[in-house]
Amino acid sequence: MTATLTALAQELTKPVPYNEETDDSIVPTAKEVHIPAWQNKLGQLGVGLQAGVQSGLTIEYWTAESRALDATLTTESGNIVLGLAHLWMFRGAFPGDADPLVTYLGFGALGFFGNRGDYLVHEDKNFIWALQAPVGFEYLLEKKNYSFFIEAVPGMQFSPISRVFIGADAGFHFYF
């Protein structure tokens, strides 16, 4: 029994080969996908606007072909909201070679500054923090430096009380 557990532990802790160009060892795509140069967002910074439950500025930085960081400075019912999420991008989730519609999911945090609104429970507190898990689609236009996205953002508020919530946003990014 001990030998079996030791063998299992060794198998689970073996290093995974990492290919920086394709980044396929970290987040596999639904299928093998050739990414044309015009869709390569690695190292690009996207700045744009979003509207929905939280409306305002959105900044997206692609750290790899399958990962991005998303920062937001938005408002919600008169409150200022700062958000940061790590996104995993899934190319090729739909039929077609290098489909420009990218599915993504992420995990991050939100900080709400202000004490009004009915989206979250404030109980006269001036700061609320929450975890978020954005799920959405980003459409990378062919040979253009901008994209459009739509997302649902389930989350969990932790202060002053714990509760689950969901939001939805849509917007665009212009890439530099």
C-alpha positions in Angstrom: 0.0 0.0 0.0 2.8 2.4 0.9 4.6 1.6 -2.3 1.5 2.3 -4.3 1.0 5.7 -2.6 4.6 6.6 -3.1 4.4 5.7 -6.8 1.2 7.7 -7.2 2.8 10.7 -5.4 5.8 10.5 -7.7 3.6 10.4 -10.8 1.6 13.4 -9.7 4.7 15.5 -8.9 6.5 14.7 -12.2 7.4 17.9 -14.0 5.2 18.7 -17.0 7.0 19.6 -20.2 6.5 23.3 -21.0 6.4 24.7 -24.5 6.5 28.5 -24.2 5.5 29.1 -27.8 2.3 27.1 -27.7 1.7 27.1 -23.9 -0.2 23.9 -24.4 1.1 22.2 -21.2 -0.7 24.7 -19.0 -4.1 25.2 -20.6 -5.0 22.8 -23.4 -7.2 24.0 -26.2 -10.2 22.0 -27.4 -8.2 20.9 -30.4 -4.9 21.6 -32.2 -5.2 25.1 -33.6 -2.9 27.1 -35.9 -3.0 30.7 -34.8 -2.5 33.2 -37.6 -0.2 36.1 -36.9 -3.1 38.5 -36.9 -4.7 36.6 -33.9 -1.4 36.5 -32.0 -2.1 38.7 -28.9 1.0 37.6 -26.9 2.4 40.6 -25.1 -0.3 43.0 -26.4 -2.2 45.4 -24.2 -5.9 46.0 -24.9 -7.6 49.1 -23.5 -11.3 49.6 -23.8 -14.7 50.2 -22.3 -17.4 47.9 -20.9 -21.0 48.4 -20.0 -23.3 46.3 -17.8 -23.6 45.8 -14.1 -20.1 47.3 -13.9 -19.4 50.0 -16.5 -16.1 51.7 -17.2 -12.5 51.1 -18.2 -11.1 47.6 -18.9 -7.5 46.7 -19.6 -6.4 43.3 -20.9 -2.8 42.1 -21.2 -2.1 38.8 -22.9 0.7 37.1 -20.9 0.6 34.0 -23.2 -1.5 32.8 -26.2 -3.9 31.1 -23.7 -3.7 33.5 -20.7 -4.4 37.1 -20.0 -4.7 39.5 -17.1 -7.8 41.7 -17.0 -8.0 44.8 -14.8 -11.0 47.0 -14.5 -11.9 50.5 -13.1 -15.6 50.7 -13.2 -18.7 52.1 -11.4 -21.6 50.2 -10.0 -24.6 52.1 -8.6 -22.3 55.1 -7.8 -19.6 53.0 -6.2 -16.1 52.8 -7.6 -15.0 49.2 -8.4 -11.5 47.9 -8.9 -11.1 44.4 -10.4 -8.3 42.1 -11.4 -8.8 38.6 -13.0 -6.5 36.0 -14.5 -8.2 34.7 -17.7 -7.6 31.3 -19.4 -8.4 31.6 -23.1 -9.6 28.6 -25.1 -9.0 28.9 -28.8 -10.6 26.4 -31.2 -13.6 25.6 -29.0 -15.8 26.0 -32.0 -15.6 24.5 -35.5 -13.2 26.2 -38.0 -9.5 26.7 -38.2 -8.4 29.2 -35.6 -11.9 30.4 -35.0 -11.7 34.1 -33.9 -14.3 33.5 -31.2 -12.3 32.8 -28.1 -14.0 31.2 -25.0 -12.5 32.2 -21.7 -12.9 31.7 -17.9 -11.1 33.4 -15.1 -10.7 33.9 -11.4 -10.0 37.2 -9.6 -11.0 39.7 -7.0 -13.2 42.8 -6.8 -13.0 45.8 -4.4 -16.1 48.1 -4.1 -15.5 51.6 -2.7 -18.7 53.3 -1.6 -21.8 52.5 0.4 -24.8 52.6 -1.9 -26.4 50.3 -4.4 -28.5 47.2 -4.5 -26.1 44.9 -6.4 -24.2 44.0 -3.2 -25.1 44.3 0.5 -23.2 47.3 2.0 -24.7 47.6 5.5 -23.2 51.1 5.7 -19.7 49.8 5.0 -17.4 51.9 2.7 -15.5 48.9 1.3 -16.6 45.5 0.1 -14.4 42.8 -1.4 -15.5 39.8 -3.4 -14.1 37.0 -5.5 -15.1 36.8 -9.2 -15.1 34.1 -11.9 -15.7 35.7 -15.3 -16.9 33.4 -18.1 -17.3 34.8 -21.6 -16.5 35.1 -25.3 -14.1 37.4 -27.0 -14.3 38.0 -30.7 -10.9 38.8 -32.3 -11.6 40.6 -35.5 -9.6 39.5 -38.5 -6.5 41.7 -39.1 -7.8 44.4 -36.8 -6.4 45.7 -33.5 -9.6 45.5 -31.6 -12.0 42.8 -30.2 -15.5 42.6 -28.6 -16.4 40.6 -25.6 -19.5 39.5 -23.6 -19.3 37.9 -20.2 -21.1 36.6 -17.2 -19.4 37.2 -13.8 -20.5 35.0 -10.9 -18.9 35.9 -7.6 -19.0 35.8 -3.9 -19.1 38.8 -1.6 -17.1 38.3 1.7 -17.7 41.6 3.6 -19.7 42.8 5.4 -21.7 39.6 4.8 -21.1 36.5 2.6 -23.4 36.1 -0.4 -23.3 34.9 -4.0 -24.0 37.3 -6.9 -23.8 37.4 -10.7 -23.2 40.2 -13.1 -23.0 40.6 -16.9 -20.9 42.9 -19.0 -20.1 43.6 -22.7 -17.4 45.7 -24.2 -14.4 46.1 -26.5 -10.6 46.3 -26.3 -8.3 48.2 -28.7 -4.8 46.6 -28.8 -1.5 48.3 -28.8 
